[in-house]
Amino acid sequence: MRKLTGWMVVAIVAVVAVSFGMVHVVDVAWAQTQTTTDATKEEKKAEIEKKKAEKKAAIEEKKAAKKAELEKKKAAIAEKKAAKKAEIEQKKAAKKAEMEQKQAEAKKTAEEKK
C-alpha cells in the first residue's frame, strides 16, 4: 500500500508539473500571438477610419449634388418669374398703347364733330 501511495504521489506531482508546463507553453504562445493581434487591431482601426472617411466623402458628395440640383431649380424658377414679369410688362405696354390709340381716335371723332 505504501508503494502504491508513493506512486500515486509521484503521478500527481507529474500531472501537476505537466499541467504547469502546458500552461506556460500556452501562455507563451498566447503572448506571442498577442503582439500580432495588436498589429491587426491597428490595421482594423485604420481600415475603420478609412471607411468612415469614405462614407463622409460620399455623404458630402451627395450633399453637393443635391445643392447643385437645388441651385438649378432655383435658377429655373427665377427664369420663369423673369419671363412672366416680361410678359406682364408687355401686356401692360400693349394695353397702354391700345388706350392711347382709343384716346386719339376719340379726339379725332370729337374734332370731326365740331
Secondary structure, 3 states (H helix, E strand, C coil): CHHHHHHHHHHHHHHHHHHHHHHHHHHHHHHHHHHHHHHHHHHHHHHHHHHHHHHHHHHHHHHHHHHHHHHHHHHHHHHHHHHHHHHHHHHHHHHHHHHHHHHHHHHHHHHHHC
